[in-house]
Amino acid sequence: MDLPNVAQTTIAISGSTARFTVRRIYCVGQNYADHAREMGSNPDREKPFFFTKPADAVVAGGSAIPYPSRTSDLHHEVELVIALSGGGGNVSVHQAEALIFGYAVGIDLTRRDLQAEAKKTGRPWDLAKGFDRSAPIGDLAPGIPPRSGRISLTVDDVPKQQADLTDMVWNVAEIIAELSTYVELRPGDLIFTGTPAGVGPIQPGEIVRGELEGAPAIEIRLVES
């Protein structure tokens, strides 16, 4: 019996023909105070919590994404995404930025109805967050992400989300350091760093565009499954 040939997930790098190979995807929940409030949580500076998506959930910009099954409430969440070229466990805040290869704008697609049910019953979020094509990511911009700058999302050119990176509760270095106390980070890891307020539903036929200062924009189109 032949072994399956499984392709590695990669992301384009702006200005290069090389591609970044993805190992794991980690995501930070409720890292903007206004978004925490709109989701019914307390925005005080509590320790961040994390969830994951599979590496093959990555989708490139320009893709047509079929509306996912088992949901009638698919939401957009625009985020700064960090790509790591170094790793380790128990990384200090001062060491954290040295692990960064680059950054991009991503869209955390969420089956909000499944997530609400999981919260209600105390079950995992895996199928609400980690489904097929749930992690559209733009081309990576090499280097350290800006500490301030506009992040935004539109649906059919209508503004839905807009904030500044300074609005994050936990900054990039703090997120990396905290995550490294739970898992040993490795080159190829991606970290979605949280979304600002304004998350909402998207429907087949709509075009979703995410923008982040200093990084190439990403645009996807939802289509009927």
One Martini backbone bead per residue (centre of mass of N, CA, C, O) as a GRO file, in nm:
protein
  225
    1MET     BB    1   0.095   0.037   0.024
    2ASP     BB    2   0.066   0.361  -0.029
    3LEU     BB    3   0.168   0.650   0.070
    4PRO     BB    4   0.072   0.951   0.139
    5ASN     BB    5   0.072   1.273  -0.022
    6VAL     BB    6   0.154   1.547   0.183
    7ALA     BB    7   0.113   1.870   0.184
    8GLN     BB    8   0.247   2.166   0.255
    9THR     BB    9   0.199   2.458   0.419
   10THR     BB   10   0.204   2.783   0.259
   11ILE     BB   11   0.343   3.123   0.239
   12ALA     BB   12   0.373   3.411   0.110
   13ILE     BB   13   0.644   3.642   0.030
   14SER     BB   14   0.717   3.952   0.019
   15GLY     BB   15   0.957   3.988  -0.238
   16SER     BB   16   0.942   3.664  -0.286
   17THR     BB   17   0.979   3.316  -0.387
   18ALA     BB   18   0.954   3.230  -0.122
   19ARG     BB   19   0.825   3.013   0.143
   20PHE     BB   20   0.622   2.965   0.425
   21THR     BB   21   0.620   2.719   0.662
   22VAL     BB   22   0.364   2.554   0.830
   23ARG     BB   23   0.298   2.421   1.151
   24ARG     BB   24   0.127   2.620   1.343
   25ILE     BB   25  -0.188   2.748   1.496
   26TYR     BB   26  -0.239   3.034   1.689
   27CYS     BB   27  -0.486   3.187   1.919
   28VAL     BB   28  -0.627   3.486   2.041
   29GLY     BB   29  -0.853   3.584   2.283
   30GLN     BB   30  -0.970   3.881   2.344
   31ASN     BB   31  -0.739   4.149   2.266
   32TYR     BB   32  -0.986   4.353   2.269
   33ALA     BB   33  -1.190   4.534   2.460
   34ASP     BB   34  -1.435   4.583   2.265
   35HIS     BB   35  -1.469   4.282   2.192
   36ALA     BB   36  -1.517   4.173   2.472
   37ARG     BB   37  -1.778   4.332   2.513
   38GLU     BB   38  -1.940   4.220   2.260
   39MET     BB   39  -1.900   3.916   2.401
   40GLY     BB   40  -1.952   3.954   2.727
   41SER     BB   41  -1.682   4.058   2.854
   42ASN     BB   42  -1.407   4.130   3.047
   43PRO     BB   43  -1.146   4.378   2.970
   44ASP     BB   44  -0.954   4.305   3.156
   45ARG     BB   45  -0.608   4.225   3.229
   46GLU     BB   46  -0.599   3.928   3.153
   47LYS     BB   47  -0.500   3.644   3.070
   48PRO     BB   48  -0.449   3.488   2.795
   49PHE     BB   49  -0.614   3.294   2.549
   50PHE     BB   50  -0.613   2.976   2.365
   51PHE     BB   51  -0.620   2.856   2.025
   52THR     BB   52  -0.672   2.644   1.733
   53LYS     BB   53  -0.545   2.564   1.405
   54PRO     BB   54  -0.495   2.419   1.123
   55ALA     BB   55  -0.265   2.452   0.882
   56ASP     BB   56  -0.482   2.380   0.636
   57ALA     BB   57  -0.662   2.656   0.686
   58VAL     BB   58  -0.508   2.801   0.486
   59VAL     BB   59  -0.560   3.103   0.285
   60ALA     BB   60  -0.534   3.282   0.012
   61GLY     BB   61  -0.543   3.545  -0.153
   62GLY     BB   62  -0.820   3.543  -0.388
   63SER     BB   63  -1.017   3.352  -0.275
   64ALA     BB   64  -1.272   3.110  -0.299
   65ILE     BB   65  -1.511   3.050  -0.038
   66PRO     BB   66  -1.691   2.821   0.089
   67TYR     BB   67  -1.957   2.783   0.259
   68PRO     BB   68  -1.987   2.642   0.545
   69SER     BB   69  -2.083   2.394   0.721
   70ARG     BB   70  -2.292   2.392   1.003
   71THR     BB   71  -2.392   2.699   0.928
   72SER     BB   72  -2.563   3.047   0.978
   73ASP     BB   73  -2.293   3.210   1.132
   74LEU     BB   74  -2.058   3.368   0.972
   75HIS     BB   75  -1.749   3.517   1.078
   76HIS     BB   76  -1.547   3.800   1.105
   77GLU     BB   77  -1.174   3.834   1.188
   78VAL     BB   78  -0.940   4.062   1.217
   79GLU     BB   79  -0.568   4.008   1.201
   80LEU     BB   80  -0.270   3.984   1.343
   81VAL     BB   81   0.009   3.799   1.208
   82ILE     BB   82   0.255   3.575   1.329
   83ALA     BB   83   0.586   3.473   1.225
   84LEU     BB   84   0.811   3.210   1.298
   85SER     BB   85   1.187   3.142   1.318
   86GLY     BB   86   1.160   3.074   1.619
   87GLY     BB   87   1.210   2.934   1.959
   88GLY     BB   88   1.060   2.803   2.263
   89GLY     BB   89   1.065   2.804   2.614
   90ASN     BB   90   1.013   3.046   2.827
   91VAL     BB   91   0.994   3.322   2.700
   92SER     BB   92   1.079   3.633   2.700
   93VAL     BB   93   0.989   3.946   2.622
   94HIS     BB   94   1.282   4.028   2.523
   95GLN     BB   95   1.305   3.767   2.321
   96ALA     BB   96   1.054   3.751   2.126
   97GLU     BB   97   1.125   3.923   1.864
   98ALA     BB   98   1.361   3.725   1.767
   99LEU     BB   99   1.137   3.506   1.649
  100ILE     BB  100   1.059   3.689   1.413
  101PHE     BB  101   0.990   3.699   1.067
  102GLY     BB  102   0.677   3.803   1.044
  103TYR     BB  103   0.378   3.952   0.886
  104ALA     BB  104   0.008   3.969   0.882
  105VAL     BB  105  -0.309   3.949   0.744
  106GLY     BB  106  -0.603   3.812   0.896
  107ILE     BB  107  -0.888   3.568   0.899
  108ASP     BB  108  -1.111   3.470   1.145
  109LEU     BB  109  -1.313   3.219   1.094
  110THR     BB  110  -1.656   3.184   1.236
  111ARG     BB  111  -1.878   2.966   1.396
  112ARG     BB  112  -2.087   3.122   1.601
  113ASP     BB  113  -2.301   2.910   1.674
  114LEU     BB  114  -2.100   2.691   1.768
  115GLN     BB  115  -1.960   2.861   1.981
  116ALA     BB  116  -2.207   2.923   2.159
  117GLU     BB  117  -2.266   2.626   2.224
  118ALA     BB  118  -1.992   2.560   2.351
  119LYS     BB  119  -2.009   2.763   2.580
  120LYS     BB  120  -2.276   2.661   2.706
  121THR     BB  121  -2.152   2.345   2.739
  122GLY     BB  122  -1.827   2.335   2.773
  123ARG     BB  123  -1.696   2.307   2.495
  124PRO     BB  124  -1.510   2.294   2.241
  125TRP     BB  125  -1.396   2.507   1.950
  126ASP     BB  126  -1.284   2.357   1.703
  127LEU     BB  127  -1.544   2.365   1.493
  128ALA     BB  128  -1.564   2.689   1.510
  129LYS     BB  129  -1.239   2.746   1.415
  130GLY     BB  130  -1.101   2.457   1.266
  131PHE     BB  131  -1.185   2.468   0.976
  132ASP     BB  132  -1.208   2.480   0.659
  133ARG     BB  133  -1.077   2.774   0.553
  134SER     BB  134  -1.034   2.959   0.843
  135ALA     BB  135  -0.726   3.099   0.740
  136PRO     BB  136  -0.685   3.374   0.606
  137ILE     BB  137  -0.371   3.490   0.442
  138GLY     BB  138  -0.146   3.704   0.376
  139ASP     BB  139   0.128   3.823   0.289
  140LEU     BB  140   0.442   3.836   0.406
  141ALA     BB  141   0.615   4.061   0.618
  142PRO     BB  142   0.917   4.121   0.685
  143GLY     BB  143   0.953   4.143   1.023
  144ILE     BB  144   0.856   4.369   1.248
  145PRO     BB  145   0.587   4.477   1.374
  146PRO     BB  146   0.401   4.722   1.441
  147ARG     BB  147   0.292   4.894   1.733
  148SER     BB  148   0.145   5.075   1.525
  149GLY     BB  149  -0.172   5.075   1.352
  150ARG     BB  150  -0.388   4.997   1.108
  151ILE     BB  151  -0.688   4.795   1.139
  152SER     BB  152  -0.905   4.633   0.884
  153LEU     BB  153  -1.256   4.584   0.763
  154THR     BB  154  -1.442   4.476   0.473
  155VAL     BB  155  -1.779   4.456   0.321
  156ASP     BB  156  -1.832   4.557   0.028
  157ASP     BB  157  -1.681   4.840   0.126
  158VAL     BB  158  -1.782   4.811   0.422
  159PRO     BB  159  -1.723   4.909   0.724
  160LYS     BB  160  -1.650   4.699   1.029
  161GLN     BB  161  -1.336   4.721   1.105
  162GLN     BB  162  -1.147   4.932   1.350
  163ALA     BB  163  -0.800   4.990   1.447
  164ASP     BB  164  -0.530   4.982   1.674
  165LEU     BB  165  -0.258   4.813   1.790
  166THR     BB  166  -0.269   4.970   2.070
  167ASP     BB  167  -0.549   4.817   2.158
  168MET     BB  168  -0.408   4.595   2.268
  169VAL     BB  169  -0.375   4.426   2.556
  170TRP     BB  170  -0.161   4.237   2.420
  171ASN     BB  171   0.133   4.223   2.301
  172VAL     BB  172   0.339   4.046   2.107
  173ALA     BB  173   0.558   3.971   2.318
  174GLU     BB  174   0.357   3.875   2.536
  175ILE     BB  175   0.226   3.650   2.375
  176ILE     BB  176   0.473   3.478   2.320
  177ALA     BB  177   0.558   3.436   2.613
  178GLU     BB  178   0.297   3.305   2.716
  179LEU     BB  179   0.275   3.069   2.511
  180SER     BB  180   0.565   2.944   2.597
  181THR     BB  181   0.437   2.821   2.874
  182TYR     BB  182   0.262   2.590   2.715
  183VAL     BB  183   0.458   2.585   2.459
  184GLU     BB  184   0.686   2.488   2.219
  185LEU     BB  185   0.821   2.680   2.008
  186ARG     BB  186   0.841   2.709   1.638
  187PRO     BB  187   0.925   2.706   1.339
  188GLY     BB  188   0.617   2.800   1.163
  189ASP     BB  189   0.462   2.959   1.352
  190LEU     BB  190   0.139   3.092   1.422
  191ILE     BB  191  -0.017   3.418   1.530
  192PHE     BB  192  -0.316   3.515   1.637
  193THR     BB  193  -0.387   3.846   1.807
  194GLY     BB  194  -0.668   3.940   1.748
  195THR     BB  195  -0.982   4.129   1.760
  196PRO     BB  196  -1.178   4.373   1.692
  197ALA     BB  197  -1.440   4.534   1.675
  198GLY     BB  198  -1.717   4.425   1.445
  199VAL     BB  199  -1.813   4.164   1.427
  200GLY     BB  200  -1.962   3.951   1.161
  201PRO     BB  201  -2.157   3.860   0.910
  202ILE     BB  202  -2.135   3.639   0.621
  203GLN     BB  203  -2.199   3.598   0.265
  204PRO     BB  204  -2.266   3.491  -0.019
  205GLY     BB  205  -2.094   3.720  -0.249
  206GLU     BB  206  -1.894   3.836  -0.057
  207ILE     BB  207  -1.636   4.080   0.011
  208VAL     BB  208  -1.332   4.040   0.193
  209ARG     BB  209  -1.124   4.298   0.357
  210GLY     BB  210  -0.789   4.314   0.474
  211GLU     BB  211  -0.600   4.552   0.679
  212LEU     BB  212  -0.241   4.645   0.727
  213GLU     BB  213   0.007   4.813   0.834
  214GLY     BB  214   0.279   4.700   0.621
  215ALA     BB  215   0.079   4.501   0.470
  216PRO     BB  216  -0.069   4.301   0.274
  217ALA     BB  217  -0.359   4.256   0.156
  218ILE     BB  218  -0.682   4.089   0.194
  219GLU     BB  219  -0.894   3.887  -0.035
  220ILE     BB  220  -1.226   3.752  -0.024
  221ARG     BB  221  -1.475   3.506  -0.141
  222LEU     BB  222  -1.798   3.414  -0.104
  223VAL     BB  223  -1.954   3.096  -0.166
  224GLU     BB  224  -2.130   2.855  -0.262
  225SER     BB  225  -2.128   2.510  -0.163
   0.00000   0.00000   0.00000
